[in-house]
Amino acid sequence: MLFYHFMHRVVAPTSRAIWRPRVEGADNVPKTGGVIIASNHMSFCDSLVIPLVAPRQVTFLAKAEYFEGTGIRGAASRAFFEGLGAVPVPRSENRGAMAALEAGKGVLDQGRAFGIYPEGTRSLDGRLYRGRTGVAWLALTARVPVVPVGLVDTEKVQPIGTKIPKFSPKALVRFGEAMDFSAHYDRKDVGKARREITDEIMEAIQKLSGQETAGVYNERPVEDA
């Protein structure tokens, strides 16, 4: 928690001054209570940009390797991701996807904000891919609202394959209005409900990001984040 406050009182203002991201709709994020922050995914820096500009702490999942390094570099990586409030999740688990969702539900049950990319992995061609229903599982199981987010130009700030963000152009982060799915909590056709909710969330993300839709799932490239 101490390093989190350092990140947001020192690192965040410095980062905003350097990269000058534009932010719209931050007031749409509920100030308290569990909430899902569902975003498109264009760059590795997405999981850094959103927590740095959000009006409250947003927890993302991160590969466990980021927390397990040794020496100065390992300690720095661990401190950085802990400062962002990231939760480590091993990717080698047999139930990896379910373990990730359960970790997310744990965050939401604590009344915190949890960030998720419904596409599952980064878009390599700039299109918005079909959402996977894990986001709806979280919304229905944790019974929390969803705030859609549209990221614009983050793939230009940190192109895939690069480690250092560029100084231009300025990325845009759009927070949409919170989506309430309480009318679906007690539906019997759970599978259909999850699909409908996910599609509604992806439609809201598309309106915020302006991306072309791919209409298919985005398969995870080997070693992708």
C-alpha positions as CSV (number, residue, x, y, z in Angstrom):
1,M,0.0,0.0,0.0
2,L,2.9,2.4,0.8
3,F,4.4,1.9,-2.7
4,Y,0.9,2.3,-4.2
5,H,0.6,5.7,-2.7
6,F,4.1,6.5,-3.9
7,M,3.1,5.4,-7.4
8,H,0.0,7.6,-7.5
9,R,1.4,10.7,-5.7
10,V,4.8,10.7,-7.5
11,V,5.0,8.3,-10.4
12,A,1.5,9.0,-11.8
13,P,1.8,12.8,-12.0
14,T,5.2,12.5,-13.5
15,S,4.0,10.0,-16.1
16,R,1.1,12.1,-17.0
17,A,3.3,15.2,-17.4
18,I,5.6,13.2,-19.7
19,W,3.2,11.3,-21.8
20,R,0.2,13.6,-21.3
21,P,-2.6,11.0,-21.8
22,R,-6.0,12.5,-22.5
23,V,-8.8,11.2,-20.2
24,E,-12.6,11.4,-20.7
25,G,-15.4,10.2,-18.5
26,A,-13.4,9.5,-15.4
27,D,-16.4,10.6,-13.3
28,N,-18.2,7.5,-14.7
29,V,-16.1,5.2,-12.4
30,P,-18.0,4.6,-9.2
31,K,-16.1,6.0,-6.2
32,T,-16.7,3.0,-4.0
33,G,-17.7,-0.6,-4.2
34,G,-16.7,-3.4,-6.5
35,V,-16.6,-2.5,-10.2
36,I,-15.3,-4.1,-13.4
37,I,-13.2,-1.9,-15.7
38,A,-13.5,-3.7,-19.1
39,S,-11.2,-2.3,-21.8
40,N,-10.0,-3.0,-25.3
41,H,-6.3,-4.1,-25.4
42,M,-3.8,-2.6,-27.8
43,S,-0.5,-2.5,-26.0
44,F,1.5,-3.7,-23.0
45,C,1.2,-0.2,-21.5
46,D,-2.6,-0.5,-21.3
47,S,-2.3,-2.1,-17.8
48,L,-0.1,0.9,-16.8
49,V,-2.1,3.7,-18.4
50,I,-5.5,2.8,-16.9
51,P,-4.3,2.5,-13.3
52,L,-2.3,5.8,-13.6
53,V,-5.3,7.8,-14.9
54,A,-8.2,6.1,-13.1
55,P,-9.8,8.1,-10.2
56,R,-9.4,5.0,-7.9
57,Q,-7.1,2.0,-7.7
58,V,-7.7,-0.5,-10.5
59,T,-6.3,-4.0,-10.0
60,F,-5.1,-6.0,-13.1
61,L,-3.8,-9.5,-13.2
62,A,-0.2,-10.0,-14.2
63,K,2.1,-12.9,-15.0
64,A,3.6,-14.4,-11.9
65,E,7.0,-14.1,-13.5
66,Y,6.9,-10.3,-12.9
67,F,6.9,-11.0,-9.2
68,E,9.4,-13.8,-9.0
69,G,12.6,-12.3,-10.4
70,T,15.8,-12.1,-8.4
71,G,18.4,-9.4,-7.8
72,I,17.8,-5.7,-8.3
73,R,15.9,-6.1,-11.5
74,G,13.6,-8.6,-10.0
75,A,13.0,-6.5,-6.9
76,A,12.3,-3.5,-9.1
77,S,9.8,-5.4,-11.2
78,R,8.0,-6.8,-8.1
79,A,7.8,-3.4,-6.5
80,F,6.5,-1.8,-9.7
81,F,3.7,-4.2,-10.2
82,E,2.8,-4.4,-6.5
83,G,2.7,-0.6,-6.6
84,L,0.2,-0.7,-9.4
85,G,-1.9,-3.1,-7.3
86,A,-1.4,-6.0,-9.8
87,V,-2.3,-9.6,-8.7
88,P,0.1,-12.4,-9.8
89,V,-1.5,-15.3,-11.6
90,P,0.6,-18.3,-12.8
91,R,-0.2,-19.1,-16.4
92,S,0.9,-22.7,-16.2
93,E,-2.0,-23.7,-14.0
94,N,-4.4,-26.3,-15.6
95,R,-7.3,-24.1,-14.6
96,G,-5.5,-20.9,-15.6
97,A,-8.5,-19.1,-17.0
98,M,-10.8,-20.0,-14.1
99,A,-8.1,-19.2,-11.6
100,A,-7.7,-15.8,-13.1
101,L,-11.5,-15.2,-12.9
102,E,-11.6,-16.4,-9.3
103,A,-8.7,-14.0,-8.5
104,G,-10.7,-11.2,-10.1
105,K,-13.8,-12.1,-8.1
106,G,-11.7,-12.0,-4.9
107,V,-10.7,-8.4,-5.8
108,L,-14.4,-7.4,-6.5
109,D,-15.6,-9.1,-3.3
110,Q,-13.3,-6.8,-1.4
111,G,-15.2,-3.8,-2.9
112,R,-12.3,-2.9,-5.3
113,A,-12.0,-2.1,-9.0
114,F,-10.8,-4.9,-11.2
115,G,-9.5,-4.4,-14.8
116,I,-10.1,-7.0,-17.5
117,Y,-9.6,-7.3,-21.2
118,P,-12.6,-9.3,-22.6
119,E,-10.7,-9.9,-25.9
120,G,-8.3,-12.0,-23.8
121,T,-5.1,-10.7,-25.4
122,R,-3.7,-7.7,-27.3
123,S,-5.0,-6.9,-30.8
124,L,-2.1,-7.1,-33.3
125,D,-4.0,-5.5,-36.2
126,G,-5.9,-2.7,-34.4
127,R,-9.3,-4.4,-34.7
128,L,-11.6,-5.1,-31.8
129,Y,-12.1,-8.9,-31.3
130,R,-15.1,-10.8,-29.9
131,G,-15.3,-10.7,-26.2
132,R,-14.9,-13.9,-24.1
133,T,-17.7,-14.4,-21.5
134,G,-15.4,-14.3,-18.5
135,V,-16.3,-10.7,-18.0
136,A,-20.0,-11.5,-17.8
137,W,-19.2,-14.4,-15.4
138,L,-17.6,-11.8,-13.1
139,A,-20.4,-9.3,-13.5
140,L,-23.1,-11.9,-12.6
141,T,-21.1,-13.8,-10.0
142,A,-19.8,-10.8,-8.1
143,R,-22.9,-8.8,-8.9
144,V,-21.1,-5.6,-9.7
145,P,-21.4,-2.9,-12.5
146,V,-19.2,-2.7,-15.5
147,V,-17.5,0.4,-16.7
148,P,-16.4,0.0,-20.4
149,V,-13.2,1.7,-21.5
150,G,-12.0,2.6,-24.9
151,L,-8.2,3.1,-25.4
152,V,-7.0,5.0,-28.4
153,D,-3.4,5.2,-29.7
154,T,-1.8,3.2,-26.8
155,E,-0.4,0.9,-29.5
156,K,1.5,3.9,-30.9
157,V,2.8,5.0,-27.5
158,Q,4.3,1.5,-27.0
159,P,4.2,-0.6,-30.1
160,I,4.3,-4.4,-29.7
161,G,7.8,-5.5,-29.3
162,T,9.2,-2.4,-27.8
163,K,10.0,-1.9,-24.1
164,I,10.2,1.9,-23.8
165,P,7.1,4.0,-24.4
166,K,7.4,6.8,-27.0
167,F,6.6,10.4,-26.1
168,S,4.0,10.9,-28.8
169,P,1.2,10.6,-29.8
170,K,-0.9,11.2,-26.7
171,A,-3.0,8.2,-25.8
172,L,-6.7,8.7,-25.1
173,V,-8.6,6.9,-22.3
174,R,-12.4,7.0,-22.5
175,F,-14.4,5.7,-19.5
176,G,-18.0,5.0,-20.5
177,E,-21.1,5.0,-18.3
178,A,-21.4,2.2,-15.8
179,M,-23.5,-0.7,-17.0
180,D,-25.9,-2.3,-14.6
181,F,-26.7,-6.0,-15.3
182,S,-28.7,-6.7,-12.1
183,A,-31.8,-7.6,-14.3
184,H,-29.8,-10.7,-15.4
185,Y,-28.7,-11.9,-11.9
186,D,-31.4,-14.6,-11.6
187,R,-31.7,-15.7,-15.2
188,K,-31.9,-19.5,-15.7
189,D,-30.4,-19.5,-19.1
190,V,-27.0,-18.5,-17.7
191,G,-24.9,-19.3,-20.8
192,K,-27.1,-17.1,-23.0
193,A,-27.1,-14.3,-20.4
194,R,-23.3,-14.3,-20.3
195,R,-23.1,-14.1,-24.1
196,E,-25.6,-11.3,-24.3
197,I,-23.9,-9.3,-21.6
198,T,-20.5,-9.8,-23.1
199,D,-21.7,-8.6,-26.5
200,E,-23.3,-5.6,-24.9
201,I,-20.0,-4.7,-23.2
202,M,-18.0,-5.1,-26.3
203,E,-20.5,-2.9,-28.2
204,A,-20.0,-0.2,-25.6
205,I,-16.2,-0.5,-25.8
206,Q,-16.3,-0.2,-29.6
207,K,-18.3,3.0,-29.4
208,L,-15.6,4.4,-27.1
209,S,-12.6,3.2,-29.1
210,G,-13.9,3.6,-32.6
211,Q,-12.3,0.3,-33.7
212,E,-13.3,-1.9,-36.6
213,T,-14.8,-5.1,-35.3
214,A,-13.2,-8.4,-36.3
215,G,-16.2,-10.6,-35.5
216,V,-14.0,-13.5,-34.3
217,Y,-12.0,-14.4,-31.2
218,N,-8.5,-13.2,-30.9
219,E,-6.2,-16.2,-30.3
220,R,-3.3,-15.7,-28.0
221,P,0.1,-15.7,-29.8
222,V,2.9,-17.7,-28.1
223,E,4.5,-15.8,-25.2
224,D,2.0,-12.9,-25.6
225,A,0.9,-10.9,-22.6
